[in-house]
Structures are given as C-alpha cells and as structure tokens.
Amino acid sequence: MNVYFKNNYTHDVWIAYTAYDPDNCAKYGNWSTHGWWKLCPGEQECVFETNNIYAYFYAEASDGTFWGGDDLAVDVSQNAFDSCIDIGTTQDWTVGMRQIVICGDTTENLNP
C-alpha cells in the first residue's frame, strides 16, 4: 500500500515517518525511521510503501507549524536519516509522531 502526503499548507513542509520493517530492523525493534521529504505548497507525493496497517509521521513547515502526536516518540536528525527505532541514537531531538491507519492507498493531507 502506498502512503501519500499532500501539502495543503502555505509553506514548504518536511516529513519524517516510521514504518514496520522487520526485514531491515529485526534486531532493532522492527520499525524503521526515515526523514526528511520536502513538499512544496500544493505538492503531493508517495513517501513510502508498507503492508502494515499502521505507520507514524511527523511533519514540520518552514514557519514552525507542525503535525505530530503522542502516539510514538522518535529520535530524528536535522539532516536526512534512515535508521531503526531501537538502534541507539546520535540524533538531534525527539518528536512525537501521529499514527496513520492504512486501508489501501492512503493520503495524509497536511492542512493548517
């Protein structure tokens, strides 16, 4: 299943996500972490694919507006990253991610 994000906000948005990935992260909690994808206003992009019903995301706009939640705390870096949730960290900060329930191809709309 494809997970799309659409930037319905007036500023550029950067997206980080966590997805179930036992093939690559079996020794480190089974969940991979990735960031950052930039979406300009009005842009929509398939950011990742998964066969799991759940995934998580955090997004932040250039003006500081963010979309997150209390569903999962994830260590992220200011630079691009690809890691596993329990691999240990030298990351810059922790963000609260929002859960996505995936039923077929899913689009998350980032609205003000």
N, C-alpha and C positions, 0 to 999 in steps of 0.2 A: 504494500500500500504506500502511496506517495503522500508526503506531508508538505503542503504548500503554505507559504506565508504571503500575505498581501499587505503592503504598507498603505493604509488609508490615512496616514498622518501627514502633516505638512512639512516634516523634516526627514532627513535620512535616518534610517533605523538599522541597528546591528543586532543580530540574533545569535544566541548560543542555545544548544539543545543537548539533551541526554536521552539516549535510546538503548533499549535492551539489546545487548550484543555479546552473547556467550561465546561466539566463535573467536572474538578478539580479546575479550575481557574476562574469561572464565576464572582466572586466578585473582582478579581484582574487582570482584563484586558484580560481574555480568553486565554492567551498564557502561557504555562509552559516553564521553563528553566531547563536544566539538564547538568551536566558535571561531571566528565571527563571520556571518554573512551580512553583507550590506545590501539594503533595499532602499532605493530612492522613492520619493513620494509617488504613489500610484503603481509601483512595480510589484509584480507577483512572481514568485519563483518556487520550484520544488527544491526544498532544502535537504530533505533526506527521505529514505525509504525504510520501512520496517514491516515485519509480520506480527509484531506485538500490538496488543490493544492499547497500551499506554506508552506515552513518551512525555517529556517535560521540556519547557523552554523558558528563556528569559530574553527580553528584548529591551534595548535602550536607544532612545533617539538622541540626536546631536544637541538638543536643548535640555537634556537631562530627564525627560519624561521616560518612564519605564513600564514594562509589563512583566510582572513576575508573580510570585505567590509563596505560600507557606508549605507547598506540597513536597519539596525536596531542596535541601541546601547543597550547592555545588561550588567547588573551588574553580575559579576561572582566572585567566590571564588577560592582561590588556592586549597582548598580541594574539595572533591566530594560534589555536591549540587543537590537538586531538589526543585524548587520553582515556583513562578508565576511572571510574568513580572512586575506587579504593586503592589507587596506585601510589598514593603519597603525593605530596604537593610541594611545589615551589611557586605556586600560583600567587597572583596579586591580591585577590579578595574572594569572598564567598557571596553568592547571590542566591536568593530564594526563587525557585522555579515553579511554574504553574503546570499542572498536569493537563495533558491532552488525551482525550478518549478517542481512539481511531476506529472508525467503522467505514472501511473502504477509503478511497482517496479523501483526504481531509484538508480543508483550508482554514488557517487561523488568520482572522482579519485583525490587524493592529489599528485600532481606532482611538481617537483622543478620549 
